[in-house]
């Protein structure tokens, strides 16, 4: 791909996250009115890297959003580092909007299969954050503000083909997905499968977390070039298989 701009780096940090910290402003009717309120949420991402949430109307953060849709989402990429402040993180600022798009639901539940057991409850709903500004800290002294965080390319054709691509890869090319995990990402264990694809990469998932209680294991595989539709996705996935076999 082209040079890693701050916006692209911020998207990469965000897309790799399974959870994030959601900041909202406490509604006037609640305790701590007007103060920032931070909470832990599961997060998925649309093809343009817009965050997707599944939250309950009973939660303070949802009541806050209904009163003031301005939010900030901290995506932390520092896990496992001895010195976390040397690692990357991205704060995404924007406005949250409820979504009924079945594609958003599918993308979220593919990444968080355990959420399916409560996604249908009447008080739960899916939300999409329209990011207006991103603040990237890529390490000490590497700090950037960017207003071009969302992926700007046309995602429509790839979005329409995503379900078929995932089904085909997981059903007919499970060995290739396993190669991606083992040879390109250094992940152990078997049973890896694709759970999402976007212009800049694909997401792999393993297990459902029942064995460890920590949730499924996720891994992010970046593409070497942007993909825009089923054909370009196929070409890039084939290229990555060849790279994995030669590793």
N, C-alpha and C positions, 0 to 999 in steps of 0.2 A: 504494500500500500504506500501511499504518499507519506510525506513527513508527518510524524506524530504531533499534531498541533495540540495546544492545551485542551481544546474542546474534545478532541478525539481521545486524549489521555483520560479526561474526566469521564467520558462514556465508558472507557475500558474498566476504570476503577468501579464505576457503578454497576455495570453489567455483571461483574464477578461476584457481587454481594448477594447473599441470601437473606440477610436482615439489614435494617437501617434504623437510624434514630430519627423519628418524626417530631418536628417542633411546630407547635401551633400556639395561638394566642388565646389565653383563657377567656371564655365568654363572660360577659358582664354579669350574668346571673350565677356564676360559679365561684368557688373559693379561689382566691388569688387572682381575681378579675384583672385582666390586662397584662398579666405576667406571662412570659414564655413558659410553655409546658412541653416537656420532652418525653417521648415514649418509644418503646421498642416495637417495631412492626416487621412482618414478613414483607418482602418486596420482590416484584418481578418487573420486567421491562418490555415495553412495546418495541417494534422493530426500529423506531427512531430513537430509542433509549429513554422515552418518557416513562417514569416510574408508574407502576400499577400496584394498588393496595387493595386488600380485602379487610374491611374494618366494620365494627359493630356500631349501631346508632346509640348503644348504651354506654360506649366509651367516651371519656372526656374529650379525647382528640377529635372524635367525629362531631360532637356537639360544638366544639370550637370551630371546626371547619364550616359547619352550617351557619355560624354567625359571622365568620370572617374566613374566606377561602384562601388567604395567604398562608403558605407553609414553607418550611425548609426541611430538607432531608439530608442527613449526614450519612454518606456511604464510606465505610471504613475498610481500607485495604491493607491494614497494618498487622493483621493476625499472624502470629508465629514469629514476629520480629523481636529480637532481644531489646532493641531500642525502637519502640513504636513511632516516635516522632521523626524517625528517618524514613518512614514508609508513606505511601500515598493515601490520600483521602480527598473526597469531593463533597462539597456542600451544594445542594441544588435548591434554588429558590424559585418559587412559582405559585401557581394557583391550582387547587384541587377541584376536580369536577367529577360528579358521579357518572358512571358509564354503564350502559346496558349492552354494550357490544359483546356478542358471544365469543368473538376472537380474543378479547381481553380476558374473559373468564377462562378460556381454554389455555392461554399462555400462562396465566397465574397458576392454575391447578396442575399443569404439566410440571411446573417448577416446584410446587408445594402440594404433592398429592395428598398429604394428610389433611389439608384444609378442606378437602371435598366433603368431609363429614359434617362441617358446619356452614359451608358456603351457601346452602339452600335455606338456612334459617331466615326467618322474616326480618330480623333486625340487622343482618349482615348485607353489605353491598360492596360492589367494586368501584374503585375510584382511580382516575388517571390524573397525574400531575403534569400540567403544562409548564415546563421549565422555562423561565425567563432569564435567569442568570445562574452561572455556575462558578464556584470558587474552588480551585484546585490547589492543593498542597502536595507537591510531588516529592517532597523531602526538604531538608534544611535549605532555606533561601530560594526554593523553587516554587514560587507562589504566583498564581495567575487568576485573574477574573476573566470570564468569557461570556459573551452574550449569544454565542452561536453553538450552544451545547447540543441541541437536537440534531440528529443526522439529517442532512438536508436533501439527500437523494430521494427519488421516487421508490417507495416501498410497496406499492399496491400489488404488483405482479408477484413479488416474493411472498407477501402476506397471503395471497390467494392460493399459492402453491405450498405453503408451509406444512399443512396437515399431511398432504400426500408425500412430501419429502421425508418427513419424520417417520411415517408409517413404512415407507419403502426402505429406508436405511435400517430401521430397527428390525423389520421382518426379514429382509433379504440380504442385508449387509452388516449383520451384527458383529461379524469378525472384524470388519473395517472399523467400526466404532470402538471395539476393544483395542485395536491397534492405536487409534488416536489417543486413548486414555493412557495406555502403557508406554508407548514409544515417544509420543509427542508431548505428553503432559506429565509423565513420570508417576502416574497413579497406579495403585495396586488394586487387587481384587478383580472379580469377574462380574458380569451382568451390567456393564455400562450400556447406556442407551442415550440417544439424542432426545432432548426435551424442548429444544427451541432452536431457531435459526433466524438470523438477521443479516443485513448487508455486511457487517463487519466480523461475524464469527458465528459459532454455534455453541450451545450449552449442552453439557453431558450430565447425566444423573445416574446415581447408583444406589439401589436399595430404597427403603421407605423410612429408615430410621428406627424401626421397631426393635432391632437388635441392640442398638446403643442408646436409644432414647434421645439422640441428638438430631434427629431428622435425617433426610437423605444426604448423601455426599454429592456435591456439585462441583463441576469443573468447567472452565471457560477455554475454548479453543479459538484463537483469533485466525482470521483468514489472511492470506497474503495479498489478496486483491478484493475489492468490493464485489458482491454478487447482487444481481437485480431481479433475477427470475429463476425458474426451475432449471433452465439449461446452464446458466452461469454457475448456479449452485452445484449442479452435478459435476461440472468441470473442475471446480475448486475442491470438492470432496474427493474426487478421483486423484487430483494432484497431491492432496494431503495423504491419501493412502500410499501412494508411491513414495512419498517422503518418509512415512512411518516405516515402510518395509525396508528402506535403505538406512534407517537409523541404527 
